[in-house]
Amino acid sequence: MAGARKNAPPREDVLAAAMGMIAERGLEQLTMAALGREVGMSSGHLLYYFHSKDELLLQALEWSEGRLGAERGRLLTRTATTVRERVDAYVDLYVPEGHRDPHWTLWLEVWNRSQNADDDARDRQAAIEGVWHRDLVALIAEGVSRGEFRAVDPDRFAARLRALLDGFSIHVAIGLRGTDRAQVLGHVREFLDEGLLADA
């Protein structure tokens, strides 16, 4: 076993492979055995590293969120754009690309499993949510301070906007008929116009 651990692929490669399998085949095809075949490890070896499928999924989500977080950071710190343009970029990044978007598919599964999760897993999920929320609050506060947005409470507005984004994003991710990404982006931009730009 020690020799096998020595030759194991890096954890990031395993998480990237898991996300790739979700993108190509869907979450239902992501078993420990199938992932093990993909990365050249036994399912027992994977369990040695991750302890459970729940932990594997949560780590894959954290890895995916780390990549999204880096992209979000680049978008939100562009000084040559208006705050509204950066809010639109945030929304574009938030909303799924379409039905079975791998990141959202994984997020929905982790969310669903969290009903029975321990405190550590719940704290880690809350940390993911918290970063998205803090970034949005900071953007809205900047827009208010610059006079681009009307005087809203940034935290309250961000909570409402994220609830709207979550609801619409679930519709897109599960492929609910009559709701596609373009329609969602249109609804959200209308909400932003009405909520942030009115009486500016």
C-alpha positions, -999 to +999 in steps of 0.1 A: +000+000+000+028+024+008+043+019-027+009+025-043+005+058-023+039+069-035+029+065-071-006+080-068-014+110-090-015+144-074-048+151-056-055+180-080-053+156-109-078+133-093-102+163-086-098+175-122-105+140-135-137+139-113-149+172-128-141+160-163-161+129-157-191+149-144-188+172-175-186+143-200-208+116-184-229+132-156-227+128-119-245+095-118-215+079-137-190+092-111-183+062-089-152+056-070-145+026-092-149+046-124-128+075-111-102+050-100-100+035-135-097+071-150-067+080-128-051+046-125-060+040-088-082+014-070-114+026-054-099+015-021-069+037-027-092+066-035-111+059-002-077+060+016-073+096+004-108+109+005-125+086+031-159+088+014-176+099-018-191+128+000-157+141+009-145+136-027-174+156-040-168+184-015-131+186-023-139+186-060-163+215-054-137+234-034-112+228-061-136+240-088-146+270-066-109+279-063-106+281-100-138+302-103-126+324-074-094+332-093-114+341-124-139+361-103-110+380-088-096+390-122-130+401-134-139+421-103-106+440-100-106+454-136-103+491-130-110+502-166-146+491-163-176+505-145-189+488-114-221+479-133-200+461-159-182+442-132-215+432-116-226+419-150-194+399-152-201+385-117-236+374-129-222+359-161-197+338-140-224+328-115-251+316-139-246+280-153-235+277-189-265+254-195-282+222-187-259+198-167-232+225-162-206+204-143-199+229-116-236+234-108-243+197-111-217+191-085-228+220-063-264+208-063-253+173-053-231+185-025-259+209-013-284+180-013-260+157+006-254+185+032-286+176+050-267+149+067-232+165+067-211+171+098-203+206+111-169+207+093-185+200+059-212+226+066-186+252+075-167+245+043-198+249+023-206+281+041-171+294+033-177+289-004-210+308-002-194+335+020-168+344-006-193+349-033-214+370-010-186+392+003-174+399-033-208+410-044-214+431-013-180+449-019-190+455-056-224+470-047-209+491-019-183+505-044-210+513-069-230+532-042-199+551-030-191+561-066-226+573-073-231+547-100-258+530-079-286+544-058-282+542-020-291+506-013-279+485+016-252+464-001-255+434+021-293+432+018-293+438-019-266+412-024-286+386-004-317+392-026-297+392-058-279+359-049-313+343-040-325+353-075-294+340-091-296+307-072-332+301-081-327+309-118-294+290-119-310+258-106-336+261-134-308+264-160-287+236-145-315+211-144-327+220-178-362+233-168-381+239-200-388+275-208-358+288-188-324+292-206-293+311-198-301+341-221-335+345-205-321+343-170-294+369-178-321+392-192-342+389-160-313+395-138-301+426-157-336+440-156-336+434-118-303+452-115-315+482-136-346+485-115-329+480-082-296+498-086-300+524-113-334+538-106-332+574-093-294+573-095 
